[in-house]
Amino acid sequence: MNLRVFKKLPMGQQADCLACHGDFLAERREDSFCLQLFALGDFYAEVWRVLDEEKILFIHLFQQPSGLAEYLASIQLPEVF
């Protein structure tokens, strides 16, 4: 799926799509928020929630690698055997 198609989905469908097809990369906290980073197709999605709550506040979408800067220390790449 590409960014243009994903943007047209309602947020609930975006969340379902990320859960089923997105690659979870990392999680971080900012103030009272929990942010989860996913990769899907040609873009990245940052899911924002209040800490300890399931409800999604919003999903921030981006394609530029500069958006990954806050996550670089916590991204876990799979080990190659």
Secondary structure, DSSP 8 states (H G I E B T S, - for coil): --HHHHHTS-HHHHHHHHHHH-EEEEEEEETTEEEEEEEETTEEEEEEEETT--SEEEEEEE--GGGGGGGTTT-------
